Amino acid sequence: MLTDSRSFMSFPRHEYFRRPLCNLLGTDVEAGLIPNDDALVGNMVKNICYPNAKAYLGLKVS
């Protein structure tokens, strides 16, 4: 093989979720659908990626 067919596996799984999520939110900010507020959008991304999933799944992670 001339290329490394495993290169797409070099990113963690969450990276394949985080990038489209951030692209979606960035597009919405540029379109004026979401306020251009780094604290608000950053907190939204953080909550989507960890605390909301943790609460939904009922995980007891310290």
LINHU-V890849 format. One record per residue. N is the residue number from 1. RES is the residue in one letter. PHI is phi in whole degrees, -180 to 180 (999 if undefined). OMEGA is omega as a letter, one per 40 degrees, with the letter a starting at -180 (* if undefined). Layout:
BEGIN
N_RES_PHI_OMEGA ; N_RES_PHI_OMEGA
END
This chain:
BEGIN
1_M_999_i ; 2_L_-87_i ; 3_T_-120_i ; 4_D_-83_a ; 5_S_-70_i ; 6_R_-91_a ; 7_S_-61_i ; 8_F_-68_i ; 9_M_-87_a ; 10_S_-74_i ; 11_F_-93_i ; 12_P_-64_a ; 13_R_-58_a ; 14_H_-64_i ; 15_E_-65_i ; 16_Y_-73_i ; 17_F_-92_a ; 18_R_-64_a ; 19_R_-63_i ; 20_P_-63_i ; 21_L_-61_a ; 22_C_-66_i ; 23_N_-63_i ; 24_L_-62_a ; 25_L_-66_i ; 26_G_-62_i ; 27_T_-64_i ; 28_D_-67_i ; 29_V_-65_i ; 30_E_-62_i ; 31_A_-82_i ; 32_G_83_i ; 33_L_-81_i ; 34_I_-127_i ; 35_P_-60_i ; 36_N_-82_a ; 37_D_-129_a ; 38_D_-58_a ; 39_A_-65_a ; 40_L_-66_a ; 41_V_-68_i ; 42_G_-62_i ; 43_N_-66_i ; 44_M_-62_i ; 45_V_-63_i ; 46_K_-59_a ; 47_N_-66_i ; 48_I_-64_a ; 49_C_-78_a ; 50_Y_-135_a ; 51_P_-58_i ; 52_N_-66_i ; 53_A_-65_i ; 54_K_-61_i ; 55_A_-68_a ; 56_Y_-63_a ; 57_L_-82_i ; 58_G_68_a ; 59_L_-78_i ; 60_K_-107_a ; 61_V_-109_a ; 62_S_-90_*
END
